[in-house]
Amino acid sequence: MNPLGIHMFVYTPQWDEASARRVFERAADIGYDFVEVLIFDPDTVDTRMTARLAEQHGLGVMATMCGKLSADLSNPDPVIARRGEALVAKAIAVARDMGSPLLGGPSFSAVHRYAVQPSEMARERAVDAYRRLARQAADAGIRLGLEALNRYESNFINTVGQAADLIRKVGSDAMFVHADLFHMCIEEERLAQAVVDVRDLLGYVHVADSHRGRLGEGNLDFAAFFGALARIGYDGPILFESFSPSVLGPDLAGLIALWRDPWTDSDDTARKALAFMRAQIAAAHAALN
């Protein structure tokens, strides 16, 4: 069965020792295999603390990041784009030092509603930047993923196919497609076919429902999605991602336009999500036989 993980945001938006310890304790107690840590500022992450707590609780770590408007790899301004590349380079080192085998997330842009299409020059510059970053990731012993975001959160890579196209242009085995089911349900024409089309590059999967609440309470066709993962033989990590303003606070909730609490009990939500994913994976594999 795939390694199954939980996003830190199910419990906390902070990553100090007290918050991190609680996330690892709860994840281990419930039965998850790893915790995802979102890197806000690479200069402030306590990598030793993260690696130590992960080892103490027998869990893995997966690192992700987002770009920033002031350090945006997809920005047509070359100065801002260079800052974006430097930000990703720092995050690669942080991911390595905390013990993550990968760095996922939308490293190519901020989570932001952009008002114009990206320029072709910016796309060409991004390919060059990711060639350099892929070499840095390989040297660090990790892989670098591109997470497609929906149109309201990025203008640069909105589908897993677009992520795969950029990665193929880069031409490095150190890069992979990071698929997020919430974004896919907005942007992809057919969920299952989108998975099949990137089967050679898929390396990390976020599972979230259509309303970013508890799994199975939205309108997504989970059977089709997990069935496609089973058919392509995907055995990589799968992460449960869900958000609630009662945990995130108003600033982060506002960033992703989440205006109501889909849940308030982190433990109950985490337990039900793990059981739901295990059941979906088992059913998908049973259907193949």
PyMOL commands that set and color helices and strands:
alter all, ss='L'
color gray80, all
select helices_A, chain A and resi 8-10+17-30+42-44+47-56+78-98+120-140+160-170+181-187+191-197+222-231+245-248+250-255+266-288
alter helices_A, ss='H'
color red, helices_A
select strands_A, chain A and resi 4-7+34-39+60-65+102-104+143-147+175-180+202-207+238-240
alter strands_A, ss='S'
color yellow, strands_A
deselect
rebuild
show_as cartoon
